Amino acid sequence: SKNKVATLEQRLKKLNEALDNASLRYFKIPPDSSFAIPDSEDNLCFEDQQAVEDIPTVKSGTLEKLVERVTFDEYADPAFLTEFLLTYRTFTTPEKLLDLCIERYHYPFPDGLNPEQETKFREKILMPVHVRVINFMKTWINMFFEEDFGGDDEQSQALVAKVEKFVKDLLDSGEKQAGSVEAALKRARKEQQERELVFNTAPPDLILPSNGEAAASLDNLDPLEFARQMCVVEHALYRKISPADLADLACGKEPGPDSSVTKFIDQFNRVSNWVTTKMVSTESTHERKEFLCRLIDICKCCYELNNFNAVFEFLAALEGSCLSRLKHTWALCPVDRKEVYDMLLLITNQSTNFKNYRVALATANPPCIPYIGLYLTDLTFIRDGNTNKCGPDDKHINMSKRRMIVSVLREIQQFQQTPYCLHPLPEFDEKLRNLHFDPEDANYKRSLKVEPRGSKVGHDKKFAFVVGETKDGDIRTAWEATLSRIKPRLDEIMQDRWKVTRYFAGKSDDLVNRLVGEGYNVLVLVGGDDTLNDVLQGYVKVGARYKDMTLCYWPLEVDSAFGLDMGLLMEPLAFLDMLVEGHTTELDVGRVICGPHPSSAPGSQDTGDGRLMRYFLNFCGAGASSVALEKGTTTKAEKRRSVFSMGSKDSLTKDFIDMDFKINEGELMTSKLWEFVAFN
């Protein structure tokens, strides 16, 4: 058809022009010129695939040939120009590149041309090269002024001075087009000095703690504001990630400590390790659960703000060996938080090459902070699967590899341009950069300490709170106030596996039998020292037969000798956490048998020979005080010298002997009225 013929004729015309230009391009060029050698397989190779818009794709070549192609007279190649600038530091230096650009601009005019050839050389070769070199230098300055020209170091200053001299010389010779390079330098300097983010809309108000202090602690900042500040800090680091640092990494050069990549990775590891350290350093299961819920809330906000990197940061900690094993803590995580967590895990799942995450990223609108780890993985594959040099004797720079690197760099760059429209909190930034964390081995040891291997989750426990009765009702009043504080947490942790029951003196056997029959395996005695020792009688006779039966004591009397000695007088919620977490101390149980006595102590048993027997707790082995004391014995040293320990001083003696009865250590051990049997 006519169209096909016209297309063929047009291509033939272009081919003839290219051949003519090629014959002029290297005609009598001085041999010492870097651009005097014609194209050949020894210095330049192209990809096998079909050229785009008749522009062949450079596969590899020598440095001089690559500079020639990026400033080629026959056509402009913007794609190759970008690929070259993004990766040139992997195969040359800024100084060497600038020298070649200047030499390229001063392309020698060959001798021996006739007037027609001179005109053609000037129009087809020299002028296009001048335009390409000027354009190359403007693009270089626009893209990498800060990295290559804007520093205070000697190298950057020398580079700028050389560019300025080059421009001045051209302007002095009447070549006005060099003024655009001068303008690019001035504009870049101004932008560097006046760098300030300007937004079309006002940022949202800060969500500060109720006390008005801006992020006085990372623990009291609203989860949404915490996530916002994470975006501010991390996007500032993300924007500074240099293409040169990433390209170096892909070509086998490890980033240094001051590298933009290293700083971003350090931020990731710092946050992740801090989360782990803080979690395992929290001894209370409830407080760990609260921190876990807070982390999930922050993580969800980060996801909604398109800070995928922060999501991966937090999940790296929560899915790590130190925290994922905390079954007690995870068991308390509310259903709604667990659903959010599972959703985030699904998105960040590594199966099928992060398919779900890639879909989420592709649909995210800037501002956005991608997960840097995925890009680093892609660059590592490129590094390991492709050589830096190729061609004859490995003299060619492998631009095919650099092209793959650029495809990753472009993805990174597209999210560097749009910052978050948010108010920064400088003190948050400072705290985030100085987070404390411990080594992984220390964190794992703490993890084993707070939740030992084989420890059972609290779902196998049923709590019965046994409330003692007193004439004045002080215990019941104190318990009602305590219960009002702990009930919400009890309902959350134990759900329907707890109840409160009343205890009447002398009924310990019936009480323990009933509770065991109902499946309760943790008896929490609420009251004073008398309640403890009364219920102990039934526990020893009945509960001790059940291997999993646990007896606990919650003293509500502020002067409880037992509570003071064992350190049990604490804030109710803290005490509840201790109960649920199963912190136990093994104590000896003692038995007192006394001779005939006119009174009958509540809970005492008749031994059959006219004597009475009663059990009590012996805390001597635990370092607590002892009881069966003389009246007036008060100092701790005197108490520790005694033999028996029994909560309050009058609990045993009032039931069995007169308070005025004098007894000391020796008499107690040798008295015919007393028999002491201790067993674990």
ROTI-235174 format. One record per residue (C-alpha): residue in one letter; x, y, z. Coordinates in steps of 0.001 Angstrom, whole numbers, padded with zeros to 6 digits, always signed. Example, Ala and Ser with C-alpha at 12.3 -4.5 7.8 and 13.67 -1.06 7.14 Angstrom:
REM residues 2
A+012300-004500+007800/S+013670-001060+007140/
REM end
This chain:
REM residues 680
S+000000+000000+000000/K+000987+003637-000360/N+001336+004032+003421/K+003766+001123+003695/V+005802+002434+000785/A+005948+005892+002351/T+007060+004407+005674/L+009800+002390+004004/E+010982+005413+002051/Q+011083+007463+005250/R+013129+004819+007058/L+015500+004540+004091/K+015994+008297+004139/K+016792+008223+007868/L+019229+005385+007325/N+021064+007291+004603/E+021240+010376+006816/A+022605+008277+009675/L+025285+006848+007401/D+026217+010321+006185/N+026402+011591+009764/A+028496+008589+010797/S+030980+009308+008019/L+031309+012919+009228/R+031200+012154+012968/Y+034675+010604+013125/F+036223+012229+010013/K+039802+013211+010807/I+039020+013626+014519/P+042301+013925+016472/P+043187+010480+017831/D+043796+011831+021333/S+040104+012784+021598/S+038001+010561+023862/F+035336+010526+021154/A+037472+009789+018075/I+036814+006058+017866/P+033861+004865+015714/D+031255+002504+017158/S+032142-001191+017175/E+031395-004286+019204/D+034586-003619+021107/N+033220-000411+022630/L+029414-000441+022316/C+026602-003017+022271/F+022830-002666+021921/E+019969-004788+023181/D+018563-007342+020747/Q+014968-006246+021125/Q+013371-003830+018693/A+014331-000202+019228/V+011746+002180+020677/E+010912+004959+018191/D+013971+003922+016184/I+016225+004675+019155/P+018305+001596+019987/T+018648+000614+023629/V+022225+000633+024893/K+023205-002689+026442/S+026798-001921+027404/G+029777+000144+026431/T+032898+001945+027503/L+032561+005091+029591/E+033435+007334+026632/K+030872+005660+024402/L+028167+005967+027062/V+028879+009711+027437/E+028783+010007+023658/R+025423+008239+023498/V+023886+010288+026312/T+024812+013430+024328/F+024331+011868+020880/D+024007+014197+017921/E+021487+012162+015958/Y+018696+011924+018553/A+017875+012687+022162/D+017265+009738+024493/P+015630+011010+027730/A+015198+007497+029147/F+018881+006684+028755/L+019817+010103+030149/T+017888+009337+033363/E+019286+005802+033620/F+022796+007138+033175/L+022497+009878+035803/L+020841+007623+038365/T+023649+005071+038191/Y+026785+006854+036927/R+028425+006822+040368/T+028668+003026+040157/F+031175+003279+037296/T+032792+006750+037426/T+033140+009895+039537/P+031482+013332+039239/E+034870+014906+038400/K+035611+012457+035580/L+032098+012817+034190/L+032265+016611+034161/D+035629+016530+032376/L+034176+014262+029687/C+031124+016527+029306/I+033327+019579+028770/E+035488+017657+026318/R+032363+016460+024550/Y+031105+020031+024175/H+034405+021091+022651/Y+034123+018425+019987/P+036962+019143+017510/F+036105+020544+014100/P+037853+018294+011550/D+040204+019633+008899/G+039890+018920+005188/L+036131+019397+004831/N+034686+021211+001875/P+032247+024091+002519/E+029220+021843+002105/Q+030646+019292+004524/E+031572+022025+007025/T+028008+023319+007009/K+026636+019821+007381/F+029069+018964+010196/R+028179+022139+012072/E+024398+021611+011682/K+024188+017826+012017/I+026975+017074+014504/L+028377+020031+016381/M+025238+022031+017182/P+023188+018980+018314/V+026091+017873+020540/H+026244+021342+022122/V+022515+021241+022821/R+022708+017718+024286/V+025659+018570+026564/I+023961+021719+027890/N+020762+019753+028468/F+022710+016967+030172/M+024378+019401+032569/K+021072+021139+033414/T+019422+017799+034101/W+022371+016697+036205/I+022177+019861+038325/N+018394+019645+038679/M+018460+015997+039743/F+021559+015829+041911/F+022546+019330+042974/E+022479+018455+046666/E+024485+015241+046245/D+027098+016458+043740/F+027210+020275+043811/G+025507+021561+046960/G+027836+020325+049676/D+030363+022321+051688/D+033118+019813+051009/E+036093+020551+048815/Q+035003+018130+046098/S+031584+019783+045633/Q+033074+023271+045638/A+035667+022293+043035/L+032937+020790+040847/V+030841+023970+041009/A+033869+026133+040248/K+034626+024081+037145/V+031021+024345+035920/E+030984+028104+036495/K+034260+028565+034582/F+032942+026442+031721/V+029752+028540+031550/K+031649+031834+031785/D+033980+030879+028968/L+031029+029987+026738/L+029149+033173+027556/D+032260+035251+026892/S+032526+033631+023474/G+028910+034519+022687/E+027334+031093+023248/K+024251+032264+025124/Q+022740+028819+025527/A+025221+028203+028358/G+023208+030707+030391/S+020625+028009+031085/V+023242+026036+033026/E+024061+029145+035073/A+020353+029657+035738/A+019989+026036+036851/L+022797+026503+039375/K+021274+029678+040805/R+017818+028109+041057/A+019192+025009+042786/R+021127+027111+045307/K+018043+029160+046109/E+015880+026076+046592/Q+018494+024572+048893/Q+018633+027713+051049/E+014896+028354+051114/R+013735+024796+051376/E+010349+024889+053045/L+007382+022621+052580/V+004268+024428+051379/F+000863+022722+051409/N-002429+023689+049826/T-004379+022712+052933/A-003725+023221+056638/P-002431+020210+058577/P-004769+018627+061154/D-004525+019782+064756/L-002155+017933+067036/I-003741+015416+069399/L-001850+016145+072591/P-002059+014482+076018/S-004653+015891+078391/N-001950+017618+080425/G-001082+019685+077362/E+002489+018461+077189/A+003569+017554+073693/A+004602+013921+073733/A+006015+014026+077244/S+006242+010272+076866/L+005795+007855+073997/D+003296+006057+076230/N+000785+008886+076572/L+000488+010066+072982/D-002741+009249+071162/P-002229+006291+068765/L-003262+008376+065755/E-000872+011183+066671/F+001847+008629+067354/A+001316+007238+063848/R+001314+010734+062357/Q+004622+011576+063994/M+006044+008287+062738/C+005071+009428+059246/V+006764+012819+059715/V+010017+011345+061015/E+010241+008407+058637/H+009262+010281+055488/A+011996+012839+056228/L+014466+009936+056293/Y+012871+008296+053264/R+013172+011466+051166/K+016898+011547+051854/I+017516+008054+050509/S+019988+008669+047700/P+019749+006838+044354/A+023535+006706+044377/D+023568+004811+047709/L+021003+002325+046439/A+022783+001859+043119/D+026060+001269+044956/L+024345-001367+047072/A+023064-003126+043948/C+026568-003100+042479/G+028147-004737+045521/K+029284-001758+047583/E+028131-001988+051188/P+026598+001259+052524/G+028642+003103+055140/P+027373+004244+058561/D+026504+007712+057211/S+024712+006361+054156/S+021085+007425+053704/V+020159+003746+053344/T+021904+002839+056598/K+020127+005602+058499/F+016734+004427+057278/I+017508+000793+058117/D+018734+001860+061572/Q+015405+003608+062181/F+013534+000422+061256/N+015646-001748+063560/R+015591+000792+066396/V+011785+000921+066538/S+011394-002830+066156/N+013940-003615+068877/W+012440-000995+071193/V+009019-002618+070892/T+010515-005998+071800/T+012482-004649+074764/K+009543-002704+076170/M+007185-005671+075877/V+009412-008229+077597/S+010442-005690+080249/T+006802-005362+081328/E+006214-008017+083994/S+002444-007632+084281/T+000516-009670+081714/H-002267-007103+081748/E+000134-004245+081072/R+001733-006256+078255/K-001712-006807+076809/E-002440-003090+077035/F+000832-002290+075244/L+000048-004901+072602/C-003374-003336+071970/R-001773+000108+071753/L+000756-001160+069217/I-001990-002665+067078/D-003910+000632+067204/I-000797+002554+066140/C-000086-000010+063445/K-003601+000331+062054/C-003253+004135+061939/C+000095+003812+060154/Y-001528+001552+057578/E-004358+004039+057022/L-001738+006789+056576/N+000097+004648+053973/N+003162+004247+056177/F+003761+000658+055168/N+007331+000755+056443/A+006134+001413+060009/V+003619-001434+059729/F+006444-003805+058837/E+008539-002323+061682/F+005972-003157+064335/L+005063-006543+062899/A+008738-007510+062709/A+008831-007163+066496/L+005460-008762+067221/E+006175-011725+064939/G+009703-012152+066310/S+010683-015081+068514/C+010665-012987+071715/L+007065-011773+071451/S+005222-014326+069340/R+005734-016926+072080/L+003961-014849+074766/K+000784-016956+074705/H-000619-015521+077926/T-000380-011984+076531/W-001821-012842+073119/A-004656-014792+074763/L-005870-011552+076365/C-005860-009596+073096/P-009467-008501+072364/V-011170-009952+069294/D-011412-006628+067451/R-007656-005985+067842/K-006868-009538+066778/E-008926-009069+063619/V-006964-005911+062766/Y-003703-007700+063471/D-004637-010654+061254/M-005588-008241+058465/L-002192-006540+058678/L-000448-009912+058682/L-002329-010886+055536/I-001268-007701+053753/T+002384-008046+054751/N+002571-011789+054092/Q+005749-012664+052209/S+004225-015531+050245/T+003979-015117+046473/N+006585-012352+046565/F+004555-009939+048738/K+001627-010032+046335/N-000918-008507+048743/Y+001444-005753+049803/R+002331-004878+046212/V-001382-004540+045415/A-001913-002292+048446/L+001081-000146+047478/A-000054+000155+043870/T-003445+001507+044971/A-002034+003883+047610/N-002069+007598+046876/P+000879+009707+048065/P+002009+010611+050620/C+003279+007123+051257/I+006268+005382+052811/P+006866+001991+051190/Y+008535-000920+052926/I+012216-000360+052151/G+013098-004003+052814/L+011340-005179+049671/Y+013332-002778+047489/L+016562-003854+049157/T+015653-007466+048416/D+014999-006630+044764/L+018334-004817+044518/T+020109-007755+046121/F+018695-010111+043471/I+019875-007731+040750/R+023321-007556+042344/D+023700-011317+042649/G+022276-012169+039239/N+024145-009672+037040/T+027754-008593+036623/N+028862-004963+036766/K+031095-005357+033714/C+030610-007327+030528/G+031663-007403+026876/P+035151-008060+025510/D+037573-008542+028403/D+034907-007097+030726/K+035674-003599+029447/H+032000-002672+028997/I+029874-001065+031674/N+026772-003249+031995/M+023900-000826+031366/S+021347-003648+031231/K+022011-004218+034930/R+021814-000483+035630/R+018505-000351+033793/M+017087-002981+036164/I+018404-000973+039109/V+016727+002157+037767/S+013371+000395+037576/V+013602-000095+041376/L+014903+003429+042002/R+011991+004965+040098/E+009526+003160+042355/I+011308+004545+045381/Q+011485+008061+043953/Q+007814+008335+043099/F+006967+008364+046824/Q+009797+010721+047808/Q+008207+013739+046194/T+005048+014174+048298/P+005576+014784+052049/Y+002960+014452+054783/C+000933+017558+055614/L+001303+017212+059380/H+002561+019252+062322/P+005914+017874+063525/L+006699+017360+067200/P+010456+017907+067594/E+010510+016180+070982/F+008908+013080+069440/D+011592+013024+066772/E+014247+013273+069473/K+012738+010432+071513/L+012306+008227+068464/R+015947+008683+067496/N+017109+007798+071025/L+014974+004780+071832/H+016497+002366+074335/F+016609-001292+073440/D+018530-004348+074590/P+020273-007109+072607/E+018140-009909+071229/D+019570-012561+073561/A+018784-010421+076620/N+015246-009831+075355/Y+014713-013548+074818/K+015830-014320+078370/R+013323-011751+079665/S+010638-013295+077465/L+011283-016671+079093/K+011169-015058+082512/V+007818-013296+082109/E+006240-016364+080487/P+008282-019521+081169/R+008188-022445+078765/G+005302-024778+079482/S+003357-022256+081546/K-000356-022617+081006/V-002578-019850+079760/G-005096-018621+082363/H-008018-020266+080547/D-007531-023413+082643/K-008118-021525+085903/K-011357-020940+087796/F-011193-018419+090613/A-013308-018505+093771/F-012931-015403+095935/V-013756-016504+099480/V-014706-013434+101516/G-014444-013756+105283/E-017125-012420+107626/T-016388-010090+110540/K-018701-008648+113164/D-018066-005062+112175/G-018247-005806+108418/D-014937-004081+107664/I-013727-006875+105377/R-016915-006919+103323/T-016814-003132+102891/A-013170-003229+101877/W-013851-006069+099445/E-016777-004298+097777/A-014544-001301+097107/T-011805-003580+095779/L-014187-005577+093593/S-015532-002433+091939/R-011989-001717+090741/I-011009-005190+089562/K-014315-006460+088110/P-013861-004999+084587/R-010464-006623+084276/L-011717-009873+085805/D-014542-010004+083279/E-012074-009358+080462/I-009492-011911+081568/M-011526-014645+083280/Q-014924-014016+081667/D-017318-016432+083457/R-014580-018410+085229/W-014783-016594+088565/K-017204-015960+091398/V-017408-014540+094927/T-018590-016624+097866/R-018961-015921+101617/Y-017178-017820+104362/F-018401-018450+107903/A-015986-019543+110625/G-015831-023292+111227/K-017260-024245+107823/S-014005-024655+105903/D-014506-028369+105096/D-017912-027803+103516/L-016669-024711+101646/V-013639-026354+100062/N-015574-029525+099159/R-018275-027468+097456/L-015875-025294+095470/V-013791-028259+094324/G-016969-029981+093216/E-017893-026922+091144/G-014552-027047+089332/Y-012804-024120+091010/N-009069-024730+091226/V-007902-021387+092649/L-009217-020379+096079/V-008519-016739+096879/L-009043-016055+100580/V-010113-012449+101072/G-009918-011058+104568/G-007675-011062+107611/D-005243-013539+109097/D-008013-015399+110942/T-009791-016126+107625/L-006587-017520+106195/N-005958-019947+109013/D-009601-021034+109318/V-009943-021907+105611/L-006539-023563+105693/Q-008013-026368+107811/G-010422-027396+105057/Y-007830-026846+102319/V-005307-029195+103902/K-007892-031930+104508/V-009734-031630+101183/G-008027-029385+098655/A-004569-030836+099071/R-005865-034092+097620/Y-006362-032283+094342/K-003051-031798+092571/D-004059-028602+090750/M-005722-026895+093711/T-004061-023557+094551/L-004646-021564+097732/C-004149-017800+097537/Y-004491-015113+100152/W-005616-011530+099567/P-005180-009564+102831/L-007494-006567+103147/E-006452-005573+106643/V-003853-002825+106447/D-002095-004250+109529/S-002149-007870+108352/A+001058-009442+109647/F+000944-012051+106888/G+000368-009442+104200/L+003202-007265+105474/D+005622-010172+105809/M+004919-011528+102315/G+004678-008161+100561/L+001050-008675+099590/L-000314-005288+100600/M-000408-003775+097145/E-002684-001936+094732/P-005708-004143+093804/L-005095-004279+090037/A-001439-005163+090584/F-002477-007900+093010/L-004973-009270+090489/D-002276-009398+087799/M-000090-011367+090204/L-002906-013836+090798/V-003746-014327+087136/E-000107-014692+086138/G+000318-017441+088733/H+003179-015997+090803/T+003406-018499+093699/T+005565-019092+096739/E+005782-022573+098284/L+005367-022441+102080/D+005425-025032+104833/V+002217-025980+106607/G+002424-026567+110356/R+000173-028483+112741/V-000396-027663+116393/I-001743-030264+118794/C-002538-029094+122324/G-003751-030803+125452/P-007273-030641+126870/H-008567-027127+126870/P-011933-025763+127954/S-012391-023716+124786/S-012861-025001+121289/A-011176-022913+118609/P-013056-022535+115294/G-011772-025007+112735/S-009892-027112+115272/Q-010183-030880+115071/D-010521-033365+117881/T-007679-035866+117667/G-009738-038543+119485/D-007697-038493+122640/G-009100-035304+124098/R-006647-033018+122400/L-007254-030417+119696/M-005355-030083+116404/R-005104-027088+114117/Y-003094-026336+110968/F-001294-023097+110309/L+001325-021655+107962/N+004994-021632+108875/F+006805-018803+107055/C+010224-019172+108629/G+011643-020623+105440/A+010381-017631+103486/G+012142-015185+105796/A+008939-013832+107324/S+008076-013282+110994/S+007141-016029+113470/V+004226-016179+115887/A+003918-018051+119156/L+005623-015080+120754/E+005803-013522+124149/K+003531-010606+124656/G+005398-007428+123731/T+007856-009074+121298/T+007806-006608+118415/T+011168-006169+116761/K+011839-007926+113483/A+015043-009468+114823/E+013180-011036+117750/K+010460-012342+115450/R+012959-014015+113118/R+014507-015839+116108/S+011162-017458+116891/V+010085-020824+115566/F+006471-020567+114448/S+004917-018041+112109/M+001231-017474+112002/G+000090-014126+110645/S-001073-012241+113765/K+000354-012759+117206/D-002916-013647+118912/S-004444-015903+116246/L-003131-019178+117627/T-002504-018245+121246/K-005934-016780+121857/D-007610-020016+120804/F-005419-022379+122782/I-003608-020600+125609/D-003945-017543+127790/M-002426-014383+126308/D-000551-013812+129574/F+001138-017204+129308/K+004893-016665+128981/I+006693-018839+126455/N+010065-018692+124803/E+011859-020703+122166/G+013150-023425+124433/E+009874-023888+126284/L+007984-024071+123037/M+010135-026853+121680/T+010127-028904+124907/S+006620-028262+126193/K+004643-031441+126797/L+001484-029632+125731/W+002761-028953+122182/E+003694-031141+119276/F+004990-029543+116044/V+004937-031340+112728/A+006059-029458+109572/F+005679-030763+106050/N+005863-029277+102512/
REM end
